[in-house]
Amino acid sequence: MNVEQLDREGVAELFAMHGEAGLSPEDALRETGGNPYLLTRLLERGVRADGPFELATVLAREVEQLDPEARALLDVIAIAG
């Protein structure tokens, strides 16, 4: 699945749909590289990240929040490939 990165206009549109963000669209674009998933997560957090906003960091935090059964299933899926 190939997801296109958002440009300045796309980021501005996403911000307009979301409302108050706590950071500027330019800062969000710089921190996420225009990745729509990362932009959405950043907007949901509503605050500026402490340093680069990396996909691996976002995913690791989300995996940590899974309940034990979901985490076990994810581990099996990851191993199975």
VMD Tcl script that draws the C-alpha trace (Angstrom):
set ca {
  {0.00 0.00 0.00}
  {1.54 3.26 -1.11}
  {0.35 6.37 0.70}
  {1.25 9.73 -0.80}
  {2.90 12.28 1.46}
  {0.90 15.45 2.00}
  {2.27 18.78 0.80}
  {1.72 22.15 2.50}
  {-1.76 22.45 1.01}
  {-2.74 18.95 2.12}
  {-1.47 19.58 5.64}
  {-3.39 22.86 5.78}
  {-6.58 21.05 4.71}
  {-6.09 18.38 7.38}
  {-5.55 21.06 10.01}
  {-8.69 22.91 8.88}
  {-10.74 19.72 9.35}
  {-9.25 18.98 12.77}
  {-9.55 22.34 14.51}
  {-7.17 23.55 17.23}
  {-3.88 21.72 16.92}
  {-1.41 23.32 19.33}
  {1.20 23.71 16.59}
  {1.45 25.24 13.16}
  {0.92 23.30 9.92}
  {4.52 24.16 8.98}
  {5.86 22.62 12.20}
  {3.69 19.55 11.70}
  {4.91 19.14 8.12}
  {8.52 19.48 9.26}
  {8.10 16.94 12.09}
  {6.19 14.32 10.09}
  {7.53 14.76 6.58}
  {3.93 14.93 5.38}
  {3.10 11.36 6.42}
  {-0.73 11.33 6.78}
  {-0.69 8.75 9.57}
  {1.89 10.66 11.60}
  {0.07 13.94 10.98}
  {-3.17 12.45 12.27}
  {-1.47 11.05 15.37}
  {0.23 14.39 16.01}
  {-3.07 16.24 15.70}
  {-4.70 13.77 18.09}
  {-1.96 14.43 20.63}
  {-2.46 18.18 20.17}
  {1.06 19.01 21.23}
  {4.44 19.39 19.64}
  {6.57 16.28 19.80}
  {9.80 16.39 21.80}
  {12.11 15.96 18.84}
  {11.57 14.08 15.60}
  {8.18 12.42 15.28}
  {9.19 9.00 13.97}
  {6.81 6.29 12.82}
  {8.70 3.66 14.82}
  {8.22 5.69 18.01}
  {4.49 6.10 17.35}
  {4.03 2.40 16.65}
  {6.08 1.36 19.68}
  {3.91 3.50 21.96}
  {0.75 2.06 20.46}
  {2.01 -1.51 20.85}
  {2.84 -0.80 24.51}
  {-0.80 0.19 25.08}
  {-2.25 -3.06 23.72}
  {-3.86 -5.47 26.13}
  {-1.92 -8.74 26.65}
  {-4.10 -10.81 24.29}
  {-3.78 -8.30 21.45}
  {-0.03 -8.04 22.03}
  {0.31 -11.84 21.90}
  {-1.62 -11.92 18.62}
  {0.57 -9.17 17.19}
  {3.69 -11.11 18.20}
  {2.40 -14.23 16.41}
  {1.55 -12.25 13.28}
  {4.96 -10.56 13.30}
  {6.77 -13.87 13.62}
  {4.64 -15.52 10.94}
  {5.36 -12.66 8.56}
}
mol new
graphics top color blue
foreach p $ca { graphics top sphere $p radius 0.5 }
foreach p [lrange $ca 0 end-1] q [lrange $ca 1 end] { graphics top cylinder $p $q radius 0.2 }
display resetview
